[in-house]
Amino acid sequence: MSECEKIPCDQVIAKLWEYVDDEIVEDRRERVEAHLDICARCFPEYDFRRAYLRFVQRASGQCIPPGLRQRVFETILQEERKLRVPES
């Protein structure tokens, strides 16, 4: 059994953000890379995440319109209020 066959697709997908962010340990990195080199199922997911990360990095230098910033902040507050558990 080759090294790339030793790591199943679900484990590769679970580690893709760490891999894309370059925060994965070296031995796992090699196994993920070997898997991505041959796996037609996992590579598109990796390619999407890599493209998404590049988009976010480029967009992070742009100004966020104040109205959008306020709507995002208000939505976060609403969600946090829903998650709060009443004290007994």
N, C-alpha and C positions, 0 to 999 in steps of 0.2 A: 504494500500500500504506500503510495507516495505521500509526502508531507502535506500537500494541499488537500488530499482526501481525508486527512485526519481531523479537519475542522469543518463542521457542518455549516450549511448556509445560514441557519438561524443564529449561530454564534458570530458569524461574520457580520451579518446585518446588525446585530446588537452592538458590535464594536466599531461600526463605521464612523460615527461621529468622533470617537477617540482617534481613529486612524486619520481622518480628514484634518482634525485639529492638531495632529502630530503630538498627541498625548498618550500614545499607546506604548506599552513596554516593547522592547526590541524583539524578543522572541515571538511575541504575538504578532508584531508588525510583519515579520517575515512570513508567517503562516497566512495572515490575511492577504498579503500581496500575492503569494503563490496561488491562493484560492481565486482571487480576483482575475488573475491572468488567464484562468481557464473556465471560469464560471459565467455562462451567458445569463444566468438569473440574477446574480449579485452585482455584476459590473454596472448595469444601468442604474441601479440604486446608488452605487458609489459615485458614478458620473453625475447624477442629479445632485447629490449632496455636495460634491465638490463645486459644481456650478453655482449652487445656492449660496455656498459660503463666499465665493468670489463676488457674487451679486451683493450680498450683505456688506462685505468689506468695501466695495465701491460706493454703495449707497450711504454708508455710515459717515462719509465726509460731506454729505449734503445736509442742508438745513431742513428741519422738520417744521412744517407749518404749525403755528400755535394752536389752531383749531383742532388739528389732528392730535397733537400732544395732549390737549385737554380731554378729548374724547377717549383716548387710550387710558389716561390716568383715571377718569371717571369709571370706565369699564372695569379696571383693576379693582378700584374701591368697591364697586357693586359686587364683584365676584368674591372679594374677601369678606364682605358682610354676609353673603350667603353661606360661606364656609364656617363662619364662627359658630361655635357650639355654645348655647346658653349655659351660664353657670348655674349649678344646682345648689 
